[in-house]
Amino acid sequence: MTTIGFIGSGRIGGALAQLAVAAGHDVVLSNSREPQSLRELVARLGSRSHAASAAEAAAAADLVVVTIPIRAYRQTPVEPLRGRVVIDTLNYDPARQGAVPEIEASDIPPHLLLQAHLPDAYVVKAFNTVFFQHLPQLARQAGAPDRSAVPIAGDHAPAKTAVAALIDSLGFDAYDVGPLAESRRFAPGTPAQLAYLNPDGMFAAPARPASAADLAALLDKAN
Ligand SMILES: NC(=O)c1ccc[n+]([C@@H]2O[C@H](COP(=O)([O-])OP(=O)(O)OC[C@H]3O[C@@H](n4cnc5c(N)ncnc54)[C@H](OP(=O)(O)O)[C@@H]3O)[C@@H](O)[C@H]2O)c1
């Protein structure tokens, strides 16, 4: 069993936390406000969950998911994440979530931003390709013929192994795309972001499972 800390407990954080408690993990949730503001989510998730500050969620966990609007990335606590494995779900969508000046100035690409902010953490990009409502729809037991794969990328092999084990427990296969820089191949605007979308209905329609082979074909389309 693993304790998973969440910095951000909104749509993606809440959906991943739900899968995590169902898999028998403990979760520590946080947002930008006081822990009490998360009482409804904690009540829904049950006794394996509790709320804390972002720094406490980072410090208490074996593995931390940062899943906040990217414009707020500087508020991710640095010190408690030193030497820790961090899952980065962040996508850059300036129209909906606000612009980040250093990205707009091309000082750094969006997919490397969190790692640059957390130079001593082992950041693994994952779950940034799945619409939050599709997470529970796609999760399957290991060995299910229609189990989906999710792309991951990171620079630290043991961190990727830990993240892949967590992903497996949540109901997905991890598909290792390579170093963190390669996560550009499943960033917004790439074919891999559409992997689980039903061609008939877009986001509102039920998700379409995607295997590792399906993902590989989509990733190959991004240079
Ligand atoms: N939604 C999706 O389907 C989806 C899919 C793939 C990737 N993503 C990416 O995943 C990230 C999260 O998306 P989301 O849709 O889950 O967002 P969301 O529903 O808006 O939730 C964001 C969460 O982050 C918290 N937060 C904001 N600033 C914070 C801070 N400084 N410290 C700690 N927590 C903070 C918010 O808490 P407050 O309520 O206190 O502000 C909220 O709990 C985004 O970067 C998005 O691009 C989303």
The ligand as an ORCA input file, in Angstrom:
! r2SCAN-3c Opt
* xyz 0 1
  N      -9.646     18.172    -16.279
  C      -9.074     17.238    -17.045
  O      -9.764     16.349    -17.590
  C      -7.572     17.240    -17.232
  C      -7.012     16.221    -18.031
  C      -5.621     16.141    -18.144
  C      -4.801     17.069    -17.517
  N      -5.372     18.078    -16.776
  C      -4.465     19.032    -16.119
  O      -4.445     18.690    -14.732
  C      -4.370     19.878    -13.942
  C      -5.577     19.914    -13.014
  O      -6.732     19.990    -13.815
  P      -8.193     19.898    -13.160
  O      -9.135     19.889    -14.290
  O      -8.240     18.829    -12.137
  O      -8.275     21.327    -12.428
  P      -9.367     21.823    -11.370
  O     -10.563     20.942    -11.417
  O      -9.522     23.278    -11.608
  O      -8.652     21.583     -9.974
  C      -7.485     22.272     -9.637
  C      -7.144     21.962     -8.197
  O      -5.911     22.596     -7.895
  C      -6.074     23.324     -6.684
  N      -5.111     24.405     -6.623
  C      -5.075     25.542     -7.329
  N      -4.004     26.266     -6.983
  C      -3.357     25.558     -6.039
  C      -2.194     25.785     -5.272
  N      -1.480     26.893     -5.441
  N      -1.808     24.848     -4.359
  C      -2.545     23.726     -4.175
  N      -3.666     23.461     -4.879
  C      -4.060     24.367     -5.795
  C      -7.505     23.760     -6.716
  O      -7.910     24.138     -5.422
  P      -8.790     25.442     -5.111
  O     -10.193     24.997     -5.299
  O      -8.430     25.759     -3.722
  O      -8.344     26.504     -6.114
  C      -8.163     22.477     -7.187
  O      -8.280     21.550     -6.130
  C      -4.323     21.041    -14.924
  O      -2.980     21.431    -15.105
  C      -4.897     20.474    -16.214
  O      -4.339     21.098    -17.354
  C      -6.737     18.169    -16.617
*
